[in-house]
Amino acid sequence: MKSKRLSYHRPCKDDFQEYFAINADPQTNLHNPHGPMTIATAHEVFHNILLHWNISNYGIWMVRELNRPEIIGFGGLSNKLYQDKQQTNLGYRLGPKFWGKGYATELAKTSIAYGFDQLKKKDIYALVRPSNTASIHVLEKCNFKLVDYFSDFQNEDPSLIYRIDASTRR
């Protein structure tokens, strides 16, 4: 699948090292109370990404710039538990050298279109830390609305739950 500047691919086991490198980078975890991913956690999460694809036939994509071999990040839609309810979740993480180019917004808009047009989802959610103003800006540019808060980390401000539904996406 492609958008204006990016290509999206189902990840495979060979993509693990790039996945780990991006998720172990302290810069990509500035707003993550857990901090950078350990190799053990990365193996578990990446396994679950591949498993999600096998079960649902969609999931988090491996993302590249068009016509370039380097992986710039991972993102897309997956199922996520929100306060005991399974929801379709938008998530992404890009390598720092690809920040500030509008790629997160392009990835988010592609994911939204895919979710509503191909998967026929009624709504899509996103969970973001309140200090992550760049991701909040991406969500708001894509017409997500703040709908709730989620106390997912002890002694931390609650995460923000954003939502977009098919009828108000544009």
NORSUL-V381105 format. One record per residue. PSI is psi in radians with two decimals (none if undefined). Layout:
BEGIN
psi={PSI,PSI}
END
This chain:
BEGIN
psi={2.61,2.70,-2.89,-0.82,-0.05,2.69,2.57,2.31,2.55,2.20,2.76,3.01,-0.58,-0.25,-0.04,-0.79,-0.72,-0.68,-0.85,-0.76,-0.75,-0.77,-0.26,-0.13,2.14,-0.59,-0.66,-0.06,0.39,-0.55,0.13,1.98,-0.41,-0.32,-2.94,2.59,2.44,2.87,-0.67,-0.79,-0.73,-0.74,-0.77,-0.83,-0.75,-0.69,-0.75,-0.58,-0.82,-0.70,-0.73,-0.77,-0.77,-0.64,-0.79,-0.23,0.43,2.95,-2.76,2.24,2.73,2.31,2.37,2.75,2.58,2.38,0.44,2.47,-0.39,2.34,2.20,-0.31,-2.98,2.46,2.94,-2.57,2.53,2.93,2.38,2.49,2.08,1.89,0.94,0.25,2.27,2.23,2.80,2.17,2.35,2.25,2.69,2.73,2.14,2.61,2.50,-0.57,-0.10,0.13,2.72,0.23,0.03,0.14,-0.65,-0.72,-0.75,-0.76,-0.77,-0.80,-0.67,-0.74,-0.74,-0.86,-0.78,-0.79,-0.75,-0.76,-0.72,-0.79,-0.21,0.63,2.59,-0.50,2.81,2.41,2.84,2.41,2.24,2.51,2.49,-0.41,-0.16,1.26,-0.52,-0.79,-0.61,-0.74,-0.74,-0.85,-0.76,-0.63,-0.49,0.20,0.35,2.60,2.46,2.16,-0.32,3.10,2.66,1.97,1.49,-0.13,2.20,2.43,0.43,2.70,2.57,2.63,2.75,2.36,2.07,2.68,2.54,2.42,2.79,-0.58,-0.35,0.34,-0.39,none}
END
